[in-house]
């Protein structure tokens, strides 16, 4: 491993499905992302949480969002949105390890003082407290009569109150990546490289989250693609290329970990612009817990340390990033010991010292905090699921027997094993063991309620 602390650039795109990039079989040209994948490890079985906030919480804390009360947004009377300040994030861990830290783009883990990025380990941030759909609020004539504050873009520094800097509206939405998020990221990389300061920059890229509006420089500008979705993916590819180029131009390429992943699968809403591609998997963002909602792209690159050109079926999950990055930068001792950490440290796999990530199972919870499914090795057990389109309008169905699928031969989850072979009940045993272990853990460390002002477990 490099003697110097490696920099970390984490690019999190929004609602991008497994099959949207060329290297994952997509039909939209994505040369920069494809090159990034060829220079590192591409995961074919990377799993996220059920929605934007839960996935971001899992990435930053290493904990399932049901533990931290971040599995949904609170309703009136349920308390404050986002993570309790007690949660310990990757940004806090790396800050404690001597890193400069910044977030540019979407936060979605709290919208009040005390629960903003500069309260959770980031030295500075520029972006939005909640989500990009708020860009369309002020376009509605009756919005002003609703009592909801005008959506804004914010910035803040550690130890200071955050302040609003400009409206979040439909004018800034199509250019926010080009004019703000990516240039600020590039400048941050160059500044810290020049200062020889190890840094962590987390990029909450705006697309493909609705309202999906193409940048004017990309809309209908190419005969190699057609339509809004393809144009937005094309810009995304260029912006990823700009960030990677900035790392190279700063002379820190061999000492920088670059990660690109998505927070959710695509589709389930805005069918008029096309859902993108979730690859060979059944389901979409809202059609859970099928693979298309949870299995998304993930790529990691670190020249000289992470092997190039690796395509792996090894399982990885959003909760694994905190322990894995801690291991990769030599700061595992900083990971919290006073709470359950659901992530596994896959750093040995990333660095070519192990053939396995250490994850052979994955528990998937719904936006109601109840278990939806468990993946164990090649099998998937579904305890509850949404009905067919439009899934966003349906509740969950609980089958009489949990549905079971063999993902090695049935990636689209079409053939419930109960219908084909009644010798499969044994497959429940590993899942029930995982449920029991989780329940024992939750009894010792009770889950934090949504909006709760939590300050730690009693010793």
C-alpha positions in Angstrom: 0.0 0.0 0.0 1.1 3.6 -0.6 3.0 5.1 2.3 1.0 8.3 1.9 -2.6 8.4 2.9 -4.7 8.0 -0.3 -7.2 10.6 -1.3 -10.8 9.5 -1.8 -13.1 10.8 -4.5 -16.6 9.3 -4.1 -19.0 10.0 -7.0 -22.6 9.1 -6.1 -25.0 9.4 -9.1 -28.7 9.4 -8.5 -31.2 6.7 -9.6 -28.9 5.2 -12.2 -29.7 1.6 -13.1 -27.4 -1.3 -13.5 -27.5 -1.2 -17.3 -27.2 2.5 -18.0 -23.5 2.6 -18.7 -21.8 1.0 -21.7 -19.5 -1.1 -19.6 -22.6 -2.7 -18.0 -24.2 -3.5 -21.3 -25.9 -0.1 -21.8 -26.5 1.2 -25.3 -25.6 4.8 -24.5 -21.9 5.5 -25.2 -20.1 6.2 -21.9 -16.4 6.1 -22.8 -15.1 7.9 -19.7 -17.0 5.6 -17.3 -16.0 2.6 -19.3 -12.4 3.6 -19.1 -12.7 4.1 -15.3 -14.1 0.6 -15.0 -11.3 -0.9 -17.1 -8.7 0.7 -14.8 -10.2 -0.9 -11.6 -12.8 -3.2 -10.3 -16.3 -3.4 -11.6 -18.9 -5.0 -9.3 -21.8 -6.9 -10.8 -23.5 -7.6 -7.4 -23.4 -4.2 -5.6 -26.5 -3.6 -3.4 -28.0 -0.4 -2.1 -31.0 0.5 0.2 -34.6 1.1 -0.7 -34.5 4.9 -1.3 -32.2 7.9 -1.6 -31.9 8.8 2.1 -31.4 5.2 3.3 -28.7 4.5 0.7 -26.8 7.7 1.6 -27.1 6.9 5.3 -25.8 3.4 4.7 -22.8 4.6 2.7 -21.8 7.2 5.2 -22.3 5.2 8.4 -21.8 1.6 7.6 -25.2 0.8 9.2 -28.5 -0.3 7.9 -30.8 2.7 8.0 -33.4 0.9 10.1 -30.8 1.1 12.9 -30.3 4.9 12.5 -33.9 6.0 11.8 -33.0 7.0 8.3 -35.2 4.5 6.4 -37.7 7.3 5.6 -38.4 11.0 5.9 -40.3 11.9 9.1 -43.9 13.1 9.0 -45.0 16.1 11.0 -44.6 15.3 14.7 -42.0 12.6 14.1 -39.1 14.8 14.8 -36.2 16.1 12.7 -35.2 14.6 9.3 -31.9 12.8 8.8 -29.3 11.3 11.0 -28.9 12.0 14.7 -25.7 13.9 15.2 -24.4 10.9 17.2 -24.0 8.9 14.0 -20.3 8.7 12.9 -19.7 9.1 9.2 -17.0 8.3 6.7 -16.3 12.1 6.7 -15.8 12.1 10.5 -13.6 9.1 10.3 -11.4 10.5 7.6 -11.4 13.9 9.3 -10.1 12.3 12.5 -7.5 10.6 10.3 -6.2 13.9 9.2 -8.1 14.4 5.9 -9.7 17.5 4.5 -13.3 16.7 3.7 -16.0 18.2 1.5 -19.4 17.5 0.0 -20.7 19.0 -3.3 -24.3 18.2 -4.4 -27.0 16.3 -2.6 -27.1 15.6 1.1 -30.6 14.4 2.0 -29.6 13.3 5.5 -31.0 16.3 7.5 -32.3 19.8 6.8 -31.8 21.5 10.2 -28.7 23.0 11.9 -26.9 20.2 13.7 -27.8 17.7 11.0 -26.1 19.2 8.0 -22.9 18.0 6.3 -20.7 20.5 8.2 -22.1 18.9 11.4 -21.3 15.4 10.3 -17.6 15.6 9.5 -17.4 17.7 6.4 -15.1 20.8 6.5 -17.2 22.4 3.8 -20.2 21.8 1.6 -22.2 23.3 -1.2 -25.5 21.8 -2.3 -29.0 20.9 -1.3 -30.3 19.7 2.0 -33.0 17.5 0.6 -33.5 16.3 -3.0 -33.6 17.6 -6.6 -37.4 17.3 -7.0 -37.7 20.5 -5.0 -36.3 22.3 -8.0 -39.8 22.1 -9.5 -41.7 23.4 -6.5 -41.8 27.1 -7.4 -43.0 26.4 -10.9 -46.5 25.6 -9.5 -48.7 28.7 -9.2 -50.1 27.8 -5.8 -46.7 26.9 -4.2 -46.4 30.3 -2.4 -49.7 29.6 -0.6 -48.5 26.3 0.7 -46.4 27.7 3.5 -43.4 25.6 2.3 -40.1 27.7 2.2 -38.7 28.4 -1.2 -36.1 25.6 -1.9 -32.5 26.9 -1.8 -29.0 25.7 -2.5 -26.8 26.0 0.6 -23.2 26.2 1.6 -21.4 25.8 5.0 -18.2 25.3 6.8 -17.4 23.2 9.9 -18.1 25.2 13.1 -20.3 27.8 11.3 -23.9 28.0 10.4 -24.8 27.1 6.8 -26.3 29.8 4.6 -28.5 29.8 1.5 -26.7 31.0 -1.7 -29.2 30.7 -4.5 -32.7 29.4 -5.3 -33.1 25.8 -6.3 -35.4 26.0 -9.3 -35.8 24.8 -12.9 -33.3 27.4 -14.2 -30.4 26.0 -12.2 -31.4 22.4 -12.3 -30.1 21.5 -15.8 -26.8 23.3 -15.3 -26.0 22.5 -11.7 -23.6 19.7 -12.5 -21.8 21.8 -15.2 -21.6 25.1 -13.4 -21.3 24.2 -9.8 -21.0 20.6 -8.5 -18.2 19.4 -10.9 -16.1 22.7 -11.0 -16.2 22.9 -7.2 -15.1 19.3 -7.0 -12.3 19.9 -9.5 -11.1 23.0 -7.7 -11.1 21.1 -4.4 -9.0 18.4 -5.8 -6.5 20.8 -7.3 -6.3 22.9 -4.1 -5.6 20.0 -1.8 -3.2 18.3 -4.1 -1.2 21.5 -4.3 -1.2 21.7 -0.5 -0.2 18.0 -0.3 -3.2 17.5 2.0 -5.0 14.1 1.9 -8.7 14.7 1.1 -12.1 13.1 0.8 -14.6 14.6 -1.6 -18.1 13.3 -1.8 -19.9 14.2 -5.0 -23.7 14.0 -4.8 -24.3 14.3 -8.5 -27.7 15.5 -9.5 -28.8 13.0 -12.2 -30.8 11.0 -13.0 -33.1 12.3 -10.3 -36.4 14.0 -11.4 -37.0 16.6 -12.7 -34.7 15.3 -15.4 -33.8 18.3 -17.6 -31.0 18.1 -20.1 -28.1 20.5 -20.2 -28.6 22.7 -23.3 -25.2 21.8 -24.5 -26.2 18.1 -24.7 -29.9 18.2 -25.6 -30.3 16.9 -29.2 -26.7 17.5 -30.0 -25.6 14.1 -31.2 -26.7 11.6 -33.8 -25.1 8.8 -31.8 -28.0 8.9 -29.3 -31.6 10.1 -29.1 -33.8 11.5 -26.4 -33.6 13.1 -23.0 -32.3 10.2 -21.0 -29.4 9.4 -23.3 -28.4 13.1 -23.4 -28.3 13.3 -19.6 -26.2 10.1 -19.3 -23.8 11.5 -21.9 -23.3 14.6 -19.8 -22.8 12.4 -16.7 -20.1 10.5 -18.5 -18.3 13.7 -19.5 -18.5 15.1 -15.9 -17.1 11.9 -14.5 -14.3 12.2 -17.0 -13.6 15.8 -15.9 -13.2 14.7 -12.2 -10.9 11.8 -13.1 -8.9 14.1 -15.4 -8.5 16.6 -12.5 -7.0 13.9 -10.4 -4.5 13.0 -13.1 -3.6 16.6 -13.9 -3.0 17.3 -10.2 -0.4 14.6 -10.2 -2.1 12.5 -7.6 -3.5 9.7 -9.8 -1.5 6.9 -8.2 -2.5 8.0 -4.7 -6.3 8.6 -5.2 -9.1 6.1 -4.8 -12.0 7.0 -7.1 -15.4 5.3 -6.5 -18.4 5.6 -8.8 -21.7 4.2 -7.7 -25.5 4.8 -7.7 -27.9 5.2 -4.8 -30.9 3.4 -6.4 -32.0 1.6 -9.5 -33.8 3.5 -12.2 -37.4 3.8 -13.2 -40.7 3.5 -11.4 -41.6 7.1 -12.0 -41.5 9.5 -15.0 -42.2 6.8 -17.6 -42.7 9.5 -20.2 -38.9 10.0 -20.4 -38.0 6.4 -20.2 -36.7 4.5 -17.1 -33.2 3.8 -18.3 -31.9 0.3 -17.9 -31.7 -2.0 -14.9 -30.0 -4.6 -16.9 -31.2 -8.2 -16.8 -32.9 -7.7 -13.4 -36.5 -7.6 -12.6 -38.0 -4.5 -10.9 -37.0 -0.8 -10.7 -36.6 1.9 -8.1 -40.1 1.4 -6.6 -40.7 -2.2 -7.7 -38.9 -3.8 -4.7 -37.3 -5.9 -3.5 -36.4 -7.3 -6.9 -32.8 -7.0 -8.1 -33.5 -4.0 -10.4 -34.2 -1.8 -7.4 -31.2 -2.7 -5.3 -28.5 -3.9 -7.7 -26.7 -0.9 -9.2 -23.3 0.0 -10.8 -20.2 0.3 -8.6 -16.6 0.9 -9.7 -13.5 1.5 -7.7 -10.1 2.6 -9.1 -6.7 3.1 -7.4 -3.8 2.7 -9.9 -1.1 0.4 -8.6 -3.1 -0.8 -5.6 -6.5 -1.9 -6.9 -6.1 -4.4 -9.8 -7.2 -3.1 -13.2 -9.7 -4.8 -15.5 -11.4 -6.9 -12.8 -15.0 -7.7 -13.2 -16.4 -9.5 -10.2 -19.5 -11.3 -9.0 -18.4 -10.9 -5.4 -21.1 -9.2 -3.4 -20.7 -5.7 -1.9 -23.2 -3.4 -0.3 -23.6 0.3 0.5 -23.0 -0.4 4.2 -19.5 -1.8 3.4 -17.9 1.5 2.3 -17.2 2.8 5.8 -15.2 -0.2 7.1 -13.7 -0.8 3.6 -12.4 2.7 3.1 -11.2 2.8 6.7 -9.2 -0.4 6.0 -7.8 1.0 2.7 -6.5 4.2 4.2 -5.1 2.5 7.3 -7.7 3.9 9.8 -9.7 0.8 10.8 -9.1 1.6 14.5 -11.3 4.7 14.1 -14.4 2.7 13.1 -17.0 2.9 16.0 -17.1 0.1 18.5 -20.1 1.3 20.5 -22.8 0.4 18.0 -23.6 -2.3 15.4 -21.8 -1.8 12.1 -23.4 -3.8 9.4 -20.7 -3.3 6.8 -17.9 -5.7 6.1 -14.3 -4.6 5.6 -13.7 -5.6 1.9 -10.3 -3.8 1.8 -8.3 -7.0 1.4 -10.4 -7.9 -1.7 -10.0 -4.4 -3.1 -6.2 -4.5 -2.6 -5.8 -8.0 -4.1 -5.0 -9.7 -0.8 -8.2 -11.9 -0.8 -10.4 -13.5 -3.4 -13.6 -12.6 -1.4 -15.2 -9.4 -0.1 -16.4 -11.2 3.0 -20.1 -10.6 2.1 -22.2 -13.6 1.1 -25.6 -12.3 2.3 -27.6 -9.1 2.2 -30.7 -8.0 4.1 -33.0 -5.5 2.4 -35.5 -3.4 4.4 -38.4 -1.4 3.1 -39.3 2.3 3.7 -41.5 1.0 6.6 -38.4 -0.5 8.4 -39.7 -4.0 7.9 -37.7 -6.7 6.2 -38.4 -7.3 2.5 -35.8 -9.9 1.4 -32.6 -11.6 2.1 -30.0 -12.7 -0.4 -27.8 -15.6 0.7 -25.1 -16.8 -1.7 -27.0 -17.4 -5.0 -30.4 -17.6 -3.5 -33.0 -14.8 -2.8 -35.8 -15.1 -0.4 -38.6 -12.5 -0.7 -40.8 -12.0 2.3 -42.8 -9.0 1.0 -43.0 -7.3 -2.4 -44.7 -4.6 -4.4 -47.2 -5.5 -7.1 -46.5 -4.7 -10.8 -46.6 -1.2 -12.3 -47.3 1.3 -11.1 -45.5 0.0 -8.0 -45.1 3.6 -6.7 -48.9 3.4 -6.0 -49.0 0.0 -4.5 -48.5 -1.4 -1.0 -46.6 -4.5 -0.1 -47.9 -8.0 -0.6 -47.0 -10.7 1.9 -47.1 -14.1 0.2 -48.3 -17.2 2.1 -44.8 -18.7 1.7 -41.7 -16.5 1.1 -40.9 -16.5 -2.6 -37.5 -18.0 -3.4 -35.3 -17.5 -6.5 -32.0 -18.9 -7.7 -30.3 -15.8 -9.0 -27.5 -17.9 -10.7 -30.0 -19.2 -13.3 -33.0 -16.9 -12.9 -31.6 -13.4 -12.7 -35.0 -11.9 -13.6 -36.7 -13.7 -10.6 -39.4 -15.3 -12.7 -39.4 -18.8 -11.3 -40.4 -19.0 -7.7 -38.8 -22.3 -6.5 -41.9 -23.2 -4.5 -43.7 -23.7 -7.8 -41.1 -26.0 -9.3 -39.5 -28.0 -6.5 -40.7 -28.5 -2.9 -37.2 -29.5 -1.7 -36.1 -25.9 -1.1 -37.4 -25.2 2.5 -33.8 -25.7 3.8 -32.9 -22.4 2.1 -34.9 -20.6 4.8 -32.4 -21.7 7.5 -29.6 -19.3 6.7 -32.0 -16.5 6.4 -33.7 -17.2 9.7 -30.3 -17.3 11.3 -29.5 -13.8 9.9 -32.9 -12.5 11.1 -32.3 -13.9 14.6 -28.8 -12.4 14.7 -30.2 -9.0 13.7 -33.0 -9.2 16.3 -30.5 -10.1 19.0 -28.4 -7.1 18.0 -31.4 -4.8 17.9 -32.4 -5.9 21.3 -29.0 -5.0 22.7 -28.7 -1.8 20.7 -32.3 -0.7 20.0 -32.9 0.9 16.7 -33.0 4.7 16.7 -36.5 6.1 15.9 -37.1 8.4 13.0 -36.4 12.0 14.1 -35.1 10.9 17.5 -32.6 13.1 19.4 -30.4 10.2 20.2 -27.0 10.6 22.0 -25.7 7.1 22.6 -26.4 3.8 24.3 -26.1 3.4 28.0 -22.9 1.5 29.0 
